[in-house]
Amino acid sequence: MRKKRSREKQAEEQKSHIRELDRIYRADGRANESSEETQQRHFDDRLRASARRNNASFEVKNQRQATDRLRTLNSRATESNEQRERRIHCNALGNQTRIGAETFDARRNRLQLERVRQGTFRASNWLYLKDEALHYDPNLDYPNFPQIVIRSMSSKCTFCGALKFEAEASGLCCSNGKVSLPELPQLPEPLKSLMEGNHPKSKEFLTMIRKYNSSFQMTSFGTSLPMLDSTGFMPTFRIQGQVYHKAGSLMSLPNEEEKFLQIYFLGNEEAEAKRRCTLIPGTTKSLIESLQKMLHENNHYVQKFKMAIEDNPTEDLQIVIKADRKPIEGHERVFNTPALNEVAIIIAGNDFEKRDIVLTKRSNELKNICETHISYDALQYPLMFPRGEDGYTININQVEPGTSNQINKMVSAMSFYAYRLMVRSTGNHLLNYRQLLHQYLVDMYAKIEAERLLFIRLNQKKLRVDEYIHLKDAITNDSDPDNHGKLVILPSTFTGCPRNMHKYAQDAITYVRHGGKPSLFITYTFNPNCKEMTQNLTNGQSKTDRHDLVARIFRQKLIKFMNVLVKGQVFGSVKYWLYSIEWQKRGLPHSHILIWLTNTLRPNQIDDIISAEIPNPSTDKNLYDIVIKNMVHGPCGAFNSLSPCLKEGNCSKMYPRQFIKETQFATDGYPLYRRRKPEDGGQTATVKMKSDSVVIDNRWIVPYSPLLLKMFDAHINVECCNSIKSIKYI
């Protein structure tokens, strides 16, 4: 035995000696190699290694990869920071060299393989959710699955400093550095204290902020159609028709009361404040006086109008506010240089642009202000822009990202206001204006849409070609071409126009033609009490004060929701899908979703994925709480005769439904879901009404998916759909 071990030791020593000689021999040989020989040797080595790996068994391959991973991990664990940086730098240089030397075909193949790898990796992240709706487990922590969580608003734009959610587009705030606007200055006192809640009358001021702004606005706000009436609780600002701002004369006619801009020139602080309180009842005189003084001291429009009136006492005085003047915070490399002063007295014979604001001293004429005028915002919202800060105009150039060098492209209205309305770590006082912010958002969106429509009208030659055939058909068929009106075509890219809706309807019908009836009809409604919403409210705001946050968070939630359905395949593989988004009158968005499953749901699977019953609180308390909070209809009828769902005394949603022991399919294509009586095992719950509490049973529950409800904690109505009627609804 000893001899055997001795022979083995000698053999091992001989092998080590031979290996050492081989290393010396190879080193000497490689030292004398030419570069061509070295490249050939590397090529031959790669071929041999590739052949050896291709011929290796599955077990050998797995073992080799595991060994490689372990060796790499051990190597990197012992690296110093300098070694790690050097390795990353060398890898980057190697990749750049390799990619730079690629042929066209090699690059195409590499990108294709990369797409396949990425697709495989992304799909693998969702595999654990496949068919999960059929196997709901109340013990799993679905809301905290990594693919469901929306992380905090902490992603900071490197160009403008805007704070965004992780999955939001990089260009949402400043078009990746192409939009650069001057920062709005801090609010002057006492407005700053009132807005931040540090003033004794802050609560009153913020509650009635639209009234206080109306007391000081220099132009009137109106629409081409009557303003919509709001009954009951209505946290939104709604209009219909075209928005317009009108400006009157600087001073009132004899025997007429002053209003809007005219009040600023009464010349007596007491009379001025009294007139404002008379026009807008409910405001506090002391607040009016302090805000009035602030505007006289800080607003450059008020100051220059007063100066012009004092220096030119003649009755034929006219003042023009140039539309294309240089902004007051402007910079010659960011904004176009003006040709004239911002506010000027008109001399007889002077011309002015169509968009300029021309104010006379006394007149009963009201003049429209062009929505692209730089003073449009400041004249209407003096409490949001107390110094007269500039709004959007058509001559703001884009810049090269990371610099202030102009490029030959202009900033659009949408890009301008997207920049202005972003959350930033330095603060953004525009987002604190509550009900006034709602009016401002609606007003500015009307401006954005007006700009888009103007572009379409001025570019009809580019858009008319495909649709001109309709006019020719009308003439050929002897119909009166005048009945078709002026041919201004809205393309299908304009959201909400007839062509846009027709295009989506055609898409849906195509899905039906190829995939048959949709499998599931899902309505997902945003929950304004979600943690993402409450975490981002500031300065005592409520969820009804921040419709900008509602829109952004709902967008992130909807993307996650669709990923769960389509990529996660929680109901099975999805063949087709479509959705539409609607906004309720009270400001909450919801989405109607249709999905076509590859494998049709069997009748015995319906109860696994859809429930219309109250969960058992002893086995799934979390789901029970979510259902009672989000999925109870009403109660209406005898419990609440003022419920909005009641039409002629009957519930338009047909609640309460009938008790049913087993799920059945109805003639309209929607199943009648199981709703058991309490004596048959059904649950009951107590819900709070305005004045009392009532006990409800399964007849009042809206159908839902336990999995989706647990994941997203919102009102999510899920219906098994066996009819194409839902396409017309969506």
GUFI-396919 format. One line per 5 residues: number of its first residue (from 0); for each residue x, y, z of C-alpha. Coordinates in Angstrom, 3 decimals. Layout:
BEGIN
NUM> X:Y:Z ~ ...
//
This chain:
BEGIN
0> 0.000:0.000:0.000 ~ 2.881:2.289:0.881 ~ 4.620:1.457:-2.404 ~ 1.449:2.256:-4.317 ~ 1.156:5.678:-2.672
5> 4.847:6.316:-3.361 ~ 4.413:5.430:-7.049 ~ 1.373:7.723:-7.271 ~ 3.369:10.548:-5.677 ~ 6.217:10.036:-8.145
10> 3.755:9.953:-11.048 ~ 2.141:13.211:-9.887 ~ 5.541:14.873:-9.562 ~ 6.441:13.713:-13.070 ~ 3.161:15.093:-14.415
15> 3.777:18.454:-12.739 ~ 7.294:18.534:-14.174 ~ 5.996:17.722:-17.651 ~ 3.293:20.413:-17.386 ~ 5.894:22.975:-16.327
20> 8.094:22.039:-19.313 ~ 5.038:22.366:-21.593 ~ 4.316:25.867:-20.251 ~ 7.917:26.949:-20.838 ~ 7.849:25.448:-24.336
25> 4.563:27.191:-25.234 ~ 5.765:30.492:-23.797 ~ 8.946:30.322:-25.903 ~ 6.942:29.414:-28.991 ~ 4.392:32.224:-28.512
30> 7.149:34.765:-27.902 ~ 8.467:34.059:-31.415 ~ 4.997:34.098:-33.089 ~ 4.063:36.694:-35.659 ~ 0.755:38.550:-35.208
35> -0.815:36.471:-38.019 ~ 0.233:33.229:-36.307 ~ -1.176:34.460:-32.984 ~ -4.528:35.311:-34.594 ~ -4.610:31.910:-36.319
40> -3.824:30.111:-33.058 ~ -6.619:31.994:-31.249 ~ -9.009:31.163:-34.066 ~ -8.093:27.447:-33.905 ~ -8.508:27.466:-30.121
45> -11.976:28.979:-30.441 ~ -12.981:26.368:-33.005 ~ -11.759:23.508:-30.802 ~ -13.486:24.946:-27.710 ~ -16.716:25.504:-29.653
50> -16.666:21.951:-31.027 ~ -15.930:20.519:-27.590 ~ -18.805:22.464:-26.012 ~ -21.244:21.561:-28.770 ~ -20.472:17.868:-28.287
55> -20.704:18.035:-24.495 ~ -23.690:16.442:-22.771 ~ -26.330:18.526:-20.979 ~ -24.910:17.549:-17.566 ~ -21.340:18.441:-18.570
60> -22.501:21.796:-19.965 ~ -24.373:22.660:-16.750 ~ -21.383:21.633:-14.639 ~ -19.019:23.767:-16.731 ~ -21.302:26.817:-16.524
65> -21.701:26.390:-12.761 ~ -17.922:26.162:-12.353 ~ -17.430:29.260:-14.525 ~ -19.982:31.228:-12.515 ~ -18.368:30.234:-9.229
70> -14.889:31.100:-10.488 ~ -16.098:34.489:-11.762 ~ -17.889:35.271:-8.491 ~ -14.819:34.372:-6.443 ~ -12.584:36.425:-8.692
75> -14.804:39.516:-8.535 ~ -15.316:39.193:-4.784 ~ -11.581:39.661:-4.211 ~ -11.187:42.564:-6.664 ~ -10.131:45.975:-5.458
80> -12.019:49.049:-6.682 ~ -9.184:49.858:-9.089 ~ -9.225:46.323:-10.516 ~ -12.990:46.451:-10.947 ~ -12.866:49.803:-12.758
85> -10.023:48.554:-14.970 ~ -11.970:45.381:-15.839 ~ -15.114:47.338:-16.723 ~ -13.064:49.792:-18.792 ~ -11.285:46.977:-20.670
90> -14.585:45.210:-21.331 ~ -16.104:48.437:-22.665 ~ -13.123:49.034:-24.963 ~ -13.237:45.442:-26.153 ~ -16.948:45.686:-26.916
95> -16.450:48.967:-28.786 ~ -13.613:47.473:-30.843 ~ -15.574:44.340:-31.638 ~ -18.744:46.234:-32.574 ~ -16.758:48.721:-34.665
100> -15.228:45.886:-36.700 ~ -18.569:44.129:-37.332 ~ -19.919:43.623:-40.815 ~ -23.526:44.521:-41.591 ~ -24.657:40.879:-41.412
105> -22.751:40.262:-38.173 ~ -24.342:43.312:-36.565 ~ -27.819:42.271:-37.684 ~ -27.295:38.754:-36.282 ~ -25.940:40.129:-32.995
110> -28.917:42.433:-32.522 ~ -31.334:39.643:-33.363 ~ -29.708:37.331:-30.802 ~ -29.759:40.147:-28.235 ~ -33.487:40.692:-28.809
115> -34.122:36.969:-28.391 ~ -32.080:36.878:-25.168 ~ -33.841:39.933:-23.761 ~ -37.246:38.540:-24.695 ~ -36.421:35.214:-23.052
120> -35.144:36.945:-19.918 ~ -38.182:39.229:-19.646 ~ -40.581:36.356:-20.242 ~ -38.876:34.323:-17.523 ~ -39.594:37.143:-15.036
125> -43.317:36.598:-15.549 ~ -43.466:32.789:-15.684 ~ -44.357:32.466:-12.006 ~ -47.681:34.287:-12.657 ~ -48.882:32.068:-15.506
130> -52.455:30.799:-14.818 ~ -52.208:32.256:-11.300 ~ -55.807:33.552:-11.469 ~ -56.941:29.919:-11.683 ~ -54.956:29.018:-8.568
135> -55.356:32.032:-6.281 ~ -53.520:31.542:-2.976 ~ -54.663:33.838:-0.126 ~ -51.348:33.310:1.674 ~ -49.179:34.868:-1.059
140> -48.129:38.523:-0.825 ~ -49.296:39.495:-4.335 ~ -49.134:43.322:-3.900 ~ -45.390:43.196:-3.195 ~ -44.389:41.090:-6.188
145> -41.488:42.974:-7.867 ~ -43.359:43.276:-11.174 ~ -46.345:44.919:-9.431 ~ -44.648:47.480:-7.201 ~ -44.435:51.104:-8.376
150> -41.379:52.542:-6.724 ~ -41.208:56.046:-5.281 ~ -40.999:59.178:-7.409 ~ -37.226:59.387:-7.035 ~ -35.882:59.103:-10.580
155> -34.314:62.526:-11.241 ~ -33.901:63.962:-14.738 ~ -30.237:64.774:-15.392 ~ -31.216:67.822:-17.485 ~ -34.013:69.628:-15.614
160> -34.094:67.912:-12.208 ~ -37.712:66.729:-12.547 ~ -38.723:63.829:-10.299 ~ -40.355:60.886:-12.051 ~ -41.445:57.333:-11.429
165> -38.959:54.702:-12.533 ~ -40.957:53.535:-15.570 ~ -41.933:57.007:-16.841 ~ -40.502:58.124:-20.168 ~ -37.174:59.931:-19.953
170> -38.466:62.739:-22.182 ~ -41.680:63.345:-20.242 ~ -40.377:66.472:-18.514 ~ -38.008:68.313:-20.870 ~ -37.796:66.153:-24.029
175> -34.405:64.859:-22.865 ~ -32.887:68.301:-22.409 ~ -34.342:69.969:-25.517 ~ -36.662:72.198:-23.448 ~ -34.996:74.628:-21.052
180> -37.172:77.259:-19.376 ~ -36.272:79.832:-16.714 ~ -37.178:78.782:-13.193 ~ -40.221:80.514:-11.726 ~ -39.200:82.867:-8.885
185> -40.429:82.409:-5.332 ~ -43.830:83.859:-4.519 ~ -43.831:87.256:-2.788 ~ -45.391:87.703:0.638 ~ -48.122:87.329:1.811
190> -48.964:84.958:-1.059 ~ -46.100:82.602:-0.187 ~ -47.302:82.159:3.411 ~ -50.897:81.731:2.282 ~ -49.927:78.994:-0.172
195> -47.681:77.123:2.283 ~ -50.210:77.128:5.134 ~ -48.198:79.509:7.327 ~ -50.816:82.283:7.387 ~ -53.827:82.445:9.766
200> -56.158:82.665:6.773 ~ -54.447:80.005:4.626 ~ -57.297:77.505:4.928 ~ -59.922:80.020:3.828 ~ -57.715:81.307:1.012
205> -56.906:77.853:-0.400 ~ -60.534:76.737:-0.171 ~ -61.727:79.794:-2.123 ~ -58.639:80.314:-4.262 ~ -60.544:80.558:-7.555
210> -62.666:83.363:-6.122 ~ -59.603:85.274:-4.967 ~ -57.950:84.891:-8.359 ~ -61.160:86.114:-10.030 ~ -60.954:89.222:-7.860
215> -57.617:90.163:-9.427 ~ -57.736:88.710:-12.955 ~ -57.134:91.292:-15.679 ~ -59.004:89.421:-18.412 ~ -62.303:87.550:-18.467
220> -62.510:83.772:-18.914 ~ -65.281:82.305:-21.036 ~ -66.307:79.590:-23.472 ~ -68.271:79.539:-26.701 ~ -70.883:77.286:-25.048
225> -72.454:77.716:-21.593 ~ -70.329:76.516:-18.677 ~ -71.348:73.087:-17.376 ~ -73.350:73.087:-14.151 ~ -71.843:71.160:-11.247
230> -74.252:69.654:-8.736 ~ -73.137:68.014:-5.507 ~ -69.501:67.133:-4.898 ~ -67.514:68.055:-8.020 ~ -63.718:68.302:-7.547
235> -63.081:69.016:-11.224 ~ -63.294:72.051:-13.476 ~ -65.353:71.382:-16.613 ~ -65.975:73.405:-19.753 ~ -67.490:72.859:-23.174
240> -66.823:74.673:-26.421 ~ -63.909:76.922:-27.286 ~ -62.067:78.764:-24.499 ~ -61.410:82.456:-24.873 ~ -59.891:85.277:-22.794
245> -61.150:88.803:-23.408 ~ -59.683:92.151:-22.393 ~ -61.589:95.400:-22.031 ~ -60.392:98.987:-21.839 ~ -58.017:100.329:-19.194
250> -60.675:102.556:-17.631 ~ -64.462:102.293:-17.448 ~ -66.896:104.433:-19.399 ~ -68.726:107.206:-17.515 ~ -71.575:105.889:-15.301
255> -70.251:102.298:-15.518 ~ -68.755:100.212:-12.717 ~ -65.119:99.149:-12.981 ~ -64.270:95.501:-13.556 ~ -61.236:93.287:-14.217
260> -58.195:95.368:-15.229 ~ -60.038:98.672:-14.695 ~ -60.174:98.149:-10.914 ~ -56.377:98.490:-10.638 ~ -56.577:102.156:-11.701
265> -59.225:103.464:-9.279 ~ -56.437:105.328:-7.484 ~ -57.766:104.557:-3.998 ~ -56.813:101.367:-2.132 ~ -59.992:101.349:-0.047
270> -62.271:101.833:-3.064 ~ -60.320:99.236:-5.019 ~ -60.667:96.564:-2.301 ~ -64.339:97.383:-1.765 ~ -65.074:97.019:-5.482
275> -63.345:93.626:-5.601 ~ -65.337:92.337:-2.608 ~ -68.563:93.566:-4.214 ~ -67.848:91.783:-7.497 ~ -66.783:88.512:-5.824
280> -68.869:88.019:-2.655 ~ -67.528:85.740:0.066 ~ -63.968:87.071:-0.006 ~ -62.331:88.669:3.047 ~ -61.511:92.355:2.693
285> -58.277:92.198:4.709 ~ -56.940:89.443:2.445 ~ -58.004:91.366:-0.646 ~ -56.165:94.455:0.589 ~ -52.898:92.608:1.331
290> -52.917:90.736:-1.999 ~ -53.853:93.921:-3.835 ~ -50.868:95.727:-2.329 ~ -48.588:92.818:-3.274 ~ -49.666:92.973:-6.938
295> -49.225:96.749:-7.125 ~ -45.677:96.343:-5.805 ~ -44.624:93.287:-7.832 ~ -46.694:92.867:-11.001 ~ -44.899:94.539:-13.896
300> -48.089:94.752:-16.016 ~ -49.929:96.734:-13.337 ~ -46.915:98.993:-12.828 ~ -46.413:99.762:-16.524 ~ -50.113:100.271:-17.241
305> -50.301:102.775:-14.370 ~ -47.189:104.540:-15.616 ~ -48.576:104.763:-19.158 ~ -51.884:106.228:-17.932 ~ -50.158:108.777:-15.692
310> -47.699:109.871:-18.389 ~ -50.353:110.098:-21.137 ~ -53.596:111.601:-19.802 ~ -55.176:111.912:-23.279 ~ -58.410:110.004:-23.950
315> -57.191:108.491:-27.222 ~ -54.410:106.569:-25.449 ~ -53.786:103.042:-26.729 ~ -51.335:100.504:-25.309 ~ -50.000:97.423:-27.072
320> -48.545:94.326:-25.406 ~ -46.335:92.723:-28.012 ~ -46.946:89.041:-28.657 ~ -43.339:88.326:-29.645 ~ -41.487:90.422:-27.103
325> -38.561:89.034:-25.162 ~ -39.751:87.295:-21.964 ~ -39.066:89.140:-18.723 ~ -36.838:86.310:-17.483 ~ -35.401:85.768:-20.936
330> -31.891:85.040:-22.108 ~ -30.639:85.907:-25.555 ~ -29.481:82.333:-26.186 ~ -32.792:80.785:-25.120 ~ -35.425:83.178:-26.449
335> -35.699:85.240:-29.612 ~ -34.598:88.849:-29.231 ~ -37.550:91.285:-29.437 ~ -37.894:93.981:-32.041 ~ -40.054:96.258:-29.835
340> -40.591:96.964:-26.153 ~ -42.905:94.617:-24.265 ~ -45.458:97.348:-23.462 ~ -45.595:100.355:-25.774 ~ -47.794:103.337:-26.528
345> -49.203:103.261:-30.054 ~ -48.361:106.215:-32.268 ~ -50.737:106.973:-35.135 ~ -49.733:105.004:-38.218 ~ -47.855:102.254:-36.342
350> -48.615:98.695:-37.374 ~ -48.989:95.860:-34.942 ~ -49.274:92.105:-35.272 ~ -52.589:90.284:-35.220 ~ -51.638:88.538:-31.958
355> -50.685:91.747:-30.130 ~ -52.973:92.924:-27.311 ~ -54.174:96.475:-27.974 ~ -55.788:98.207:-24.982 ~ -57.662:101.504:-25.312
360> -58.196:103.945:-22.469 ~ -62.017:103.917:-22.571 ~ -64.152:101.641:-24.701 ~ -67.030:99.171:-24.449 ~ -65.293:96.799:-26.854
365> -63.939:93.447:-25.631 ~ -60.964:92.049:-27.515 ~ -59.964:88.407:-27.759 ~ -56.467:87.533:-26.578 ~ -54.657:85.035:-28.772
370> -53.894:81.848:-26.845 ~ -50.272:81.927:-28.047 ~ -49.671:85.415:-26.623 ~ -46.871:85.408:-24.067 ~ -49.033:87.360:-21.571
375> -52.061:85.059:-21.889 ~ -51.371:83.206:-18.622 ~ -50.221:86.087:-16.417 ~ -53.200:88.347:-17.199 ~ -55.734:85.615:-16.359
380> -53.934:84.071:-13.365 ~ -52.261:86.931:-11.440 ~ -52.101:84.896:-8.220 ~ -50.208:82.097:-9.977 ~ -47.865:84.542:-11.729
385> -47.839:87.544:-9.366 ~ -44.858:89.217:-11.046 ~ -46.329:88.805:-14.523 ~ -44.178:85.778:-15.448 ~ -44.479:84.691:-19.047
390> -46.474:81.824:-20.478 ~ -46.155:79.943:-23.731 ~ -45.459:81.669:-27.020 ~ -44.583:80.307:-30.442 ~ -41.034:81.698:-30.603
395> -39.292:79.648:-27.892 ~ -36.443:77.674:-29.417 ~ -35.378:74.222:-28.359 ~ -31.776:73.839:-27.209 ~ -29.072:71.243:-27.579
400> -29.314:68.861:-24.602 ~ -26.962:69.869:-21.809 ~ -26.236:73.303:-23.314 ~ -28.055:76.581:-23.918 ~ -27.324:76.580:-27.655
405> -30.468:77.068:-29.716 ~ -31.502:74.691:-32.478 ~ -33.851:75.406:-35.348 ~ -36.884:73.801:-33.714 ~ -39.542:75.362:-31.529
410> -40.942:74.254:-28.185 ~ -44.559:73.106:-28.508 ~ -47.275:74.166:-26.075 ~ -47.495:70.621:-24.716 ~ -43.735:70.468:-24.075
415> -43.811:73.904:-22.427 ~ -46.554:73.023:-19.930 ~ -45.212:69.508:-19.339 ~ -41.987:71.199:-18.192 ~ -43.827:73.715:-16.017
420> -46.017:71.114:-14.274 ~ -43.340:68.616:-13.243 ~ -42.526:67.847:-9.612 ~ -39.024:69.002:-8.659 ~ -36.967:68.715:-5.490
425> -36.611:72.516:-5.507 ~ -40.404:72.821:-5.380 ~ -43.062:73.921:-7.854 ~ -45.618:76.332:-6.432 ~ -47.960:75.891:-9.427
430> -48.904:72.437:-8.101 ~ -50.211:73.899:-4.821 ~ -53.065:75.975:-6.268 ~ -55.785:73.346:-5.778 ~ -59.040:74.356:-7.535
435> -57.278:77.156:-9.414 ~ -54.776:74.595:-10.710 ~ -57.713:72.619:-12.157 ~ -58.908:75.660:-14.105 ~ -55.361:76.401:-15.246
440> -54.840:72.816:-16.473 ~ -58.084:72.818:-18.452 ~ -57.326:76.254:-19.887 ~ -53.801:75.310:-20.955 ~ -54.895:71.976:-22.436
445> -57.442:73.874:-24.532 ~ -54.484:75.974:-25.724 ~ -52.498:72.819:-26.586 ~ -55.401:71.395:-28.550 ~ -55.968:74.708:-30.336
450> -52.312:74.697:-31.422 ~ -52.654:71.152:-32.764 ~ -55.823:72.012:-34.671 ~ -54.166:75.090:-36.158 ~ -51.238:72.967:-37.342
455> -53.637:70.489:-38.954 ~ -55.585:73.281:-40.668 ~ -52.398:74.846:-42.044 ~ -51.033:71.509:-43.305 ~ -54.067:70.159:-45.131
460> -52.107:69.578:-48.338 ~ -50.079:66.945:-46.523 ~ -53.136:65.344:-44.900 ~ -55.835:65.582:-47.564 ~ -54.487:63.202:-50.211
465> -55.872:59.933:-48.881 ~ -59.310:61.373:-48.029 ~ -59.906:63.553:-51.107 ~ -61.613:60.583:-52.722 ~ -64.695:61.183:-50.518
470> -65.334:64.616:-52.055 ~ -64.881:63.227:-55.583 ~ -67.361:60.455:-54.778 ~ -69.908:63.030:-53.595 ~ -69.601:65.004:-56.849
475> -69.784:61.844:-58.979 ~ -72.987:60.791:-57.185 ~ -74.595:64.189:-57.927 ~ -74.750:65.141:-54.254 ~ -74.246:68.777:-53.317
480> -70.548:69.328:-52.496 ~ -71.513:72.376:-50.419 ~ -73.179:70.051:-47.917 ~ -69.758:68.678:-47.083 ~ -68.621:72.066:-45.794
485> -65.058:73.243:-45.882 ~ -62.801:70.225:-46.247 ~ -60.556:70.393:-43.196 ~ -59.559:66.852:-42.373 ~ -58.748:65.675:-38.875
490> -56.341:62.740:-39.271 ~ -56.754:59.530:-37.289 ~ -53.793:60.562:-35.122 ~ -55.937:63.278:-33.474 ~ -57.279:61.566:-30.345
495> -61.064:61.479:-30.094 ~ -61.863:62.566:-33.652 ~ -64.194:60.369:-35.801 ~ -61.325:58.874:-37.827 ~ -59.442:58.035:-34.654
500> -62.462:56.246:-33.170 ~ -63.211:54.532:-36.489 ~ -59.643:53.226:-36.709 ~ -59.836:51.620:-33.271 ~ -63.268:50.170:-34.039
505> -61.814:48.566:-37.157 ~ -58.972:47.103:-35.082 ~ -61.494:45.570:-32.683 ~ -63.564:44.073:-35.508 ~ -60.370:42.618:-36.989
510> -59.680:40.887:-33.675 ~ -63.198:39.432:-33.736 ~ -62.767:38.241:-37.309 ~ -59.551:36.404:-36.445 ~ -60.113:35.477:-32.804
515> -63.880:35.276:-32.359 ~ -65.642:36.709:-29.318 ~ -63.546:38.279:-26.558 ~ -62.939:36.107:-23.505 ~ -62.936:38.659:-20.666
520> -64.253:42.189:-20.198 ~ -62.384:44.008:-17.401 ~ -62.978:47.488:-15.991 ~ -60.103:48.862:-13.921 ~ -60.804:52.060:-11.934
525> -58.047:54.075:-10.286 ~ -57.987:54.057:-6.482 ~ -57.157:57.619:-5.299 ~ -56.309:56.303:-1.824 ~ -53.400:54.173:-3.038
530> -50.080:54.643:-1.237 ~ -48.398:56.116:-4.353 ~ -50.942:58.950:-4.226 ~ -50.782:59.679:-0.505 ~ -46.960:59.600:-0.447
535> -46.702:62.425:-2.995 ~ -49.231:64.893:-1.552 ~ -47.723:67.971:0.111 ~ -48.786:71.089:2.037 ~ -52.033:69.592:3.321
540> -53.253:68.639:-0.155 ~ -56.051:66.142:-0.684 ~ -56.245:63.667:-3.545 ~ -58.786:65.891:-5.330 ~ -56.214:68.710:-5.524
545> -53.699:66.872:-7.720 ~ -55.216:65.595:-10.960 ~ -51.725:65.666:-12.462 ~ -50.626:63.005:-9.959 ~ -53.791:60.990:-10.584
550> -53.029:60.853:-14.311 ~ -49.361:59.914:-13.876 ~ -49.941:57.208:-11.257 ~ -52.904:55.739:-13.134 ~ -50.714:55.466:-16.227
555> -48.095:53.507:-14.267 ~ -50.756:51.310:-12.676 ~ -52.380:50.571:-16.025 ~ -49.045:49.554:-17.570 ~ -48.455:47.155:-14.657
560> -52.029:45.895:-14.946 ~ -51.711:45.132:-18.664 ~ -48.332:43.459:-18.084 ~ -49.940:41.146:-15.527 ~ -52.653:40.207:-18.036
565> -50.534:39.919:-21.187 ~ -46.992:39.073:-20.067 ~ -47.904:37.391:-16.809 ~ -50.718:35.432:-18.520 ~ -52.601:35.144:-15.234
570> -55.726:33.971:-17.107 ~ -53.688:32.043:-19.675 ~ -51.968:32.988:-22.912 ~ -53.427:36.179:-24.456 ~ -53.924:36.281:-28.214
575> -55.330:39.825:-28.627 ~ -56.117:42.716:-26.323 ~ -57.375:46.298:-26.465 ~ -58.443:48.944:-24.009 ~ -59.889:52.441:-23.826
580> -59.475:55.047:-21.079 ~ -62.325:57.202:-19.794 ~ -62.389:59.986:-17.228 ~ -65.325:60.255:-14.873 ~ -66.917:63.657:-14.332
585> -65.466:63.727:-10.833 ~ -61.938:63.253:-12.125 ~ -61.080:59.571:-11.659 ~ -59.903:57.615:-14.707 ~ -60.869:54.050:-15.539
590> -60.029:51.665:-18.331 ~ -62.255:49.196:-20.184 ~ -60.200:46.198:-21.306 ~ -61.031:43.318:-23.651 ~ -58.768:40.281:-23.918
595> -58.918:37.260:-26.203 ~ -57.415:34.137:-24.626 ~ -55.661:31.501:-26.731 ~ -57.506:28.748:-24.845 ~ -61.194:29.424:-24.239
600> -62.244:29.340:-20.608 ~ -64.205:26.233:-19.691 ~ -67.445:26.588:-17.681 ~ -65.880:24.811:-14.687 ~ -63.116:27.468:-14.574
605> -65.407:30.499:-14.194 ~ -65.754:30.231:-10.418 ~ -61.965:29.887:-10.090 ~ -61.200:33.240:-11.714 ~ -64.358:35.319:-11.051
610> -66.266:35.730:-7.814 ~ -69.403:37.709:-6.994 ~ -69.409:36.843:-3.312 ~ -68.106:38.308:-0.062 ~ -64.929:36.419:0.948
615> -64.722:34.606:4.252 ~ -62.919:37.039:6.614 ~ -61.564:34.189:8.736 ~ -59.592:32.709:5.804 ~ -58.752:35.843:3.771
620> -59.226:39.006:5.828 ~ -57.214:41.184:3.442 ~ -59.350:40.277:0.416 ~ -62.511:40.687:2.522 ~ -61.536:44.269:3.405
625> -60.696:45.104:-0.225 ~ -64.012:43.708:-1.497 ~ -66.073:45.616:1.076 ~ -64.136:48.809:0.320 ~ -64.175:48.606:-3.490
630> -66.655:46.060:-4.864 ~ -69.980:46.784:-3.131 ~ -72.563:48.432:-5.370 ~ -74.379:51.188:-3.494 ~ -76.369:50.055:-1.701
635> -79.055:51.942:-3.610 ~ -82.852:51.837:-3.755 ~ -84.432:51.686:-0.313 ~ -81.034:52.256:1.317 ~ -80.293:55.410:-0.706
640> -83.002:56.996:-2.829 ~ -80.568:59.657:-4.124 ~ -78.074:57.189:-5.612 ~ -76.957:58.308:-9.118 ~ -77.574:54.808:-10.532
645> -81.343:55.083:-9.992 ~ -83.442:55.720:-13.090 ~ -87.171:56.118:-12.430 ~ -86.702:54.435:-9.071 ~ -84.900:51.362:-10.453
650> -81.176:50.607:-10.411 ~ -79.729:50.963:-13.919 ~ -77.070:48.361:-12.994 ~ -79.796:45.863:-11.947 ~ -78.773:45.620:-8.283
655> -79.520:43.867:-6.023 ~ -79.016:40.719:-8.138 ~ -80.716:37.396:-7.480 ~ -79.286:34.646:-5.284 ~ -77.911:31.789:-7.406
660> -76.470:28.515:-6.081 ~ -74.341:27.764:-9.160 ~ -72.984:29.906:-11.988 ~ -75.178:29.911:-15.115 ~ -74.801:31.363:-18.622
665> -77.429:33.913:-19.680 ~ -78.708:34.720:-23.177 ~ -76.888:38.091:-23.354 ~ -73.480:36.388:-23.243 ~ -72.672:37.286:-19.627
670> -72.817:34.560:-16.952 ~ -75.036:34.740:-13.891 ~ -72.396:34.252:-11.222 ~ -72.835:32.239:-8.066 ~ -74.326:34.328:-5.242
675> -75.174:32.100:-2.312 ~ -77.657:32.952:0.418 ~ -76.353:33.259:3.985 ~ -78.088:30.005:4.887 ~ -76.319:28.272:1.955
680> -72.855:29.388:3.047 ~ -72.802:32.972:1.743 ~ -71.211:35.746:3.803 ~ -72.693:39.051:4.984 ~ -71.018:42.343:5.870
685> -71.864:45.652:7.501 ~ -71.181:48.775:5.444 ~ -71.432:52.388:6.550 ~ -73.858:54.756:4.883 ~ -73.984:58.527:5.392
690> -76.374:58.337:8.322 ~ -76.432:54.675:9.281 ~ -74.920:51.231:8.778 ~ -76.598:48.454:6.789 ~ -76.011:44.725:6.434
695> -75.441:43.531:2.870 ~ -75.129:40.096:1.300 ~ -73.807:38.670:-1.976 ~ -76.557:40.323:-4.065 ~ -74.691:43.657:-3.862
700> -71.224:42.454:-4.909 ~ -69.760:43.452:-8.295 ~ -67.976:40.467:-9.995 ~ -64.216:40.520:-9.472 ~ -61.041:38.466:-9.779
705> -59.555:37.727:-6.324 ~ -56.029:37.770:-7.768 ~ -56.317:41.168:-9.503 ~ -58.147:42.695:-6.560 ~ -55.453:41.554:-4.144
710> -52.687:42.856:-6.435 ~ -54.047:46.326:-7.188 ~ -56.509:47.140:-4.362 ~ -58.979:49.017:-6.574 ~ -62.400:48.631:-8.153
715> -61.757:45.947:-10.796 ~ -64.853:44.459:-12.416 ~ -64.109:41.215:-14.300 ~ -66.771:39.639:-16.521 ~ -66.660:36.512:-18.635
720> -67.666:37.770:-22.086 ~ -69.296:35.611:-24.759 ~ -70.671:38.381:-26.962 ~ -69.286:41.033:-29.305 ~ -71.621:43.674:-27.818
725> -68.848:44.699:-25.448 ~ -66.804:46.029:-28.393 ~ -69.443:48.652:-29.098 ~ -69.438:49.624:-25.420 ~ -65.688:49.990:-25.204
//
